[in-house]
Amino acid sequence: MRPFSYLSAPDVATAVGAIAEHPGARFLGGGTNLVDLIRQNIERPDTVVDISRLPLDRIEELPDGGLRIGALVRNSRLAAHPLVRTRYPVLSQALLAGASAQLRNMATVGGNLLQRTRCPYFYDTAAHCNKREPGAGCDALDALDGAQRSTAVLGTSGHCIAAHPSDLCVALAALDAEVEAESVRGVRRIPLTGFHRLPGGTPHLETELAADELITAVELPALPWAVNSRYRKVRDRASYAFALVSVAAALDVRDGTVAGVRLALGGVGTKPWRARAAEQVLTGARADGAAFAEAAGAELAGAVGRSGNAFKTELARRTVVATLNRLSADGSPV
């Protein structure tokens, strides 16, 4: 581990001022990902700005029925919050499906949005990885089958096939969450679905967040029928494993017809994958298995599988259909 300077910020203004003065600095919240990356010499900040004492740990109900979630709210607390469990069960389930209880007790909402990929070549400093070292190449593209198991089939490029790892972000993408960020230039809001970038030719640029911006909150819009929502995660073991495929879905069925649907996929995309094509097929369609299969097929038509991850396309199709079938059977609120 390289030595670095440490600053503890008492308020947001001090934090964003410090990051503006130290361009190579990193914010430290829960530290569950950043500390690992520093120890493995992947992140090499000259300065760490500790934000863990900032007053960004509140969960507040908005006047329209939505929720404002402070960036330093711990994942375990958010999952257990009564308004999250009752109004957005997909979010609570996604949080509880991620990591271990100990990690959830430390991990923060803001930090989860910036979680780095778990592609094995990203963490192997002897391997070629464009995400870790721009222009180095991508060993994952030509990897043996087993090493490609965790990689993506949607949104990939000839420079990177690393999958996005977060469960929380998949649920937030389905719920049309917005990210609030602050810098010395002021406050701005970014839709979660546009927050993460596709890799293209610059996979090292993972989000639209500027280097000097601090995530201060995430807001969920009111969505009454999100009470009929679900997060389904397929993985290699029952806990403490990243998704091979995950599905976040909310479904509103009226008289047997899909009146509203929100759908996002995890484990298969280079970013939290909002399934717009599937939603378009489903809206106004009969809520049955045939329509669910057609929608899943439309979304996955552009999937590019390789020898070690091609199985994900069919696994995702089946997981989408199973999740929507379950929501359809459970019924929708009026």
N, C-alpha and C positions, 0 to 999 in steps of 0.2 A: 504494500500500500504506500502510495506517495504521500508525503506530508501536505497538509492544506491548512489554510486559515479558517477559523471558526467565528461566526458572528451569531448572536442570539437577538432576534428582532422582537421588540415589545409591541409593535403595532404594524399595520399593513403599510403605512407610508414609509416607515423605516425599512421594511423588507424590500419593497420595490425600489427604494432609493439605493439600497445596498447592491441589489442585483444590477442596477444601471451603472453603478460605479465599478463593478467587477464583472466584466462580460463573460468570463469563464466560470462564474459561480453557479452553484446548484442550490435549490431550495431543499431543505430536509424537513419532512413532516413525520410520517410513521417510520420511514426508512426501510421498509421491508424489501424493497427492490433496489433502491439506490445504494444502500450500504453493501449489499452483495456485489453490485457492479463495481464499486470502488475497491472492495477487497480483491476482486478478480482482475483489477487493473484495466477494466473496460471503460468505466467512467474515471476521468482524471481531473476533477475540478481543482482549481487553485484555491477557491474559497467555498465554504458551505455556509449557507444562511439558514439557521434554525428557525422555522416558523411554527414550531409545535405549541408555542404559548400564545399565538394570535387568537383573538375572539372569533374564530370561524368554525365553531363547533355546535351551532344551533340548528335544529330542524323546525321550520315554521310553516304554518298553514297560510297560503296566500288567499286574498279576498275572493278569487274565482274558484277556490277549492283545490288549486294546485299546491305544490310543496316547494319550499326553498330549503335546500340542503347545504349547510356550510361545508367548505372544502375539507375541513379537518374533522368532520364527523367520522367516527370509526365505523368500519364495515359491520361489525357485530351489532353495534347500537342501531345503525340504520335498518338492518334486517329485522330487528325486534320491535321497531317503533310501531305503535298501534295503527297509525294512519297509513304506513307503508304496507303493513300486513293486510289491512282490510281494503284499501283502495288500489294498491299496486302489488298484488301478490307475486307477480312475475319478478319484480325487483327483489323482494325479500328472498324468494327461492333462488335467484341467481347469486345473490350474495352468499347464501348458506351453502351453495354448491362450490364455492371457490375456496381454495387454500385449506388451511387447518383452523381450528378455533383460536389457537394462539396467534396465528398470523392475522386473522380477522379482527382480533382485539387490538392490534397495533395499526393495521393498514387503514389509510384514510381514503375518502372518496376522491379528493383531488389527485392524490398519488396514483390511485388505480387507473385514472384516465391516462396517465403517462407511463404505465407499466410497459416495459420493453418485452420484445418477443422471447419465447423460450426455444427458438430454433437452436439446435445443438451447435451449429457452426458459428452462431453469433457469440456463444460463450467460450468457444475453443479459439484462443488467441493465436494458435498455430494454423488455423484454417483461413481460407479466403472468404471474406464476408463484406459485401458492399454496404450493408447497414452499419456495421461496426467501423469499417475503414473504406470510405468512398473510393471507388475505382479499383478495389482489390480483387474483384471477381466474386463468384457465388458458388461455393463447393456444394451447396444443397441441390443445385440444379442437376448435378451428375452423381448424386449420392446413391449408395446402395439402398435397397428397398426399406430396410428398417429405419434408416436415418431420415427418410422422407416422411415417415409416418405422422409427424407433427406439423407438416407444412401445409400450405394453402392450395386450393384449386380455383378460387375466385379472386379476381383482381390482381393476379400475378403479373410479373414482367420478366423479360430476359435478364434482369439484374437482381431479382429477389423473389423468392416464393415463401418467405417466412409468414406464418400465421399470426394474427393478433391474439394475445392470450387471455384478455379480460372477459369474465362472465358478466360483471356489472355493466360494462359498456354495451354489451349486446342487448340487455334489457333497456338501458337508457336510450339506445338507438330506436328500439321499437316504440318507446313512449314519447318520442320527439322531445327529449330533454334539451335544454339549452345550457351552455357553459358561460359563466361570467368570469371575465379576466380583468385584472387591473395592472397598470404600469404607471410610470411617471407621466405618461401621456393621457391617462384617464381610464375609464371603464368601458369595456365593450362586451357584446354577447355573441356567442358562436353556436349555431345549431350543432348538436352532438353528431348528427349524421354527416356534417361537413368538417368536423373537428379533426378527424384522422385522415391522413392522405394515402392515396394509392402509391405504391413504390415507384412506378415508372422508371426513369433513369436516375432518380435521386432517392433511393430507399432510406438513406440516413436522415432524411427530413420526414419525420413521422406524423407531425401534427401541424395545424395552422397557428399554434401558439408561438408568439415571438419569444426570443430568448430572454427578454427582460419582463415578461408578463407572468403574473401570479394568478393561478386559478383561485377564486374566492368563494364560488358557490356553483351549484347545479340546480336548475329549476325544472320541475315537472309540471306541464300544463294539466289542467283538469281533464279527466277522461273517464266519465262515470262507468262506462262499460269495461274499463280495465279491471274491475273486480272479477271479471271472467277472463283471467289471464294465467299464463303458466310458463315456467322455464323448465325445459327438459335437456339434460346433459348426458351425452354418451361418452364414456371414458374407459380407460383400460383397467381401472380399479375403482372401488366404491367411494373412496375419498382421497383428498390431497393429490389430485391428478388433473391435468389440463384437459380441455375438451377435445375429443376427436371431432365431434359435431355437437353443437348445441342449438336450440331453438327457443326464442322468446316470442310468445304470441299472445294477442288479445283478440277476442272474437265476439262480435255482436250479431246475434241471429234473431231475425224477426220473421215469424210465419214460415220458417224453413229456409229463409233466404239470408245471405250474408249482407247485413246492413253496414257493417264496419269491420275492418280487420287491420291489425298491426302485426308485422312479422319481421323478425331479424334473425340472422344466423351467426353462430360463432364456431371457431375451430376450422372453418373452411375458407375464410377470407383473409386477405392481408390487412383488413380493417374490420371493425364491427359491421356486419353486412346487412343493411336494410333491404329487405326483399320486395322492392317496388313492383317488379314484374309479376310476382305471385299475387301481391295485393290487387293489382289491376285485374287479373283474371278472376279473382274471388269476389270482388265487390259486385253485388247484384246477382251472383250465381247461387244455385241451390247449395245448401250447406251439406254436402255429402262427400263420400270418399272419392268419387270420380272427379269432382271439382277440385278437391284437395290435391289429388295426384296430378291433375293438369297444371295446377298452379305451381306445385313443386318442380315439375318438369320445365315449365317456362323459366323459372328462376335459375335453374341449374343448367340450362341449355348452353350457357357460355363457360361452363366449368372446364378447366384444362387439368386433367389428371396425369400423373406420371407413375412410373412402375410402383413406387412405394406409397402413393397416396390416392390412386384412382378409385379405391374402394370408398372414399369419402363421398363421392357424388351419389352413389346409390344409398349409402347410409344416411346422407342428409335428406334425400327424397323420402325415405321411409320415416325418418324422425319428424319431418314436417307433417306428413300425413297422419302419423300417430298422435302428434300433439293437437292438431286441429280436430281430429276425430274425438279426442278426449274433451276438448273444450265445447264442441258441438253437443256432445252427450250431456255435459254438465249444465248446458243452457246458458242463456244470457239474461241479464237484468233488463227490466223495462224502465 
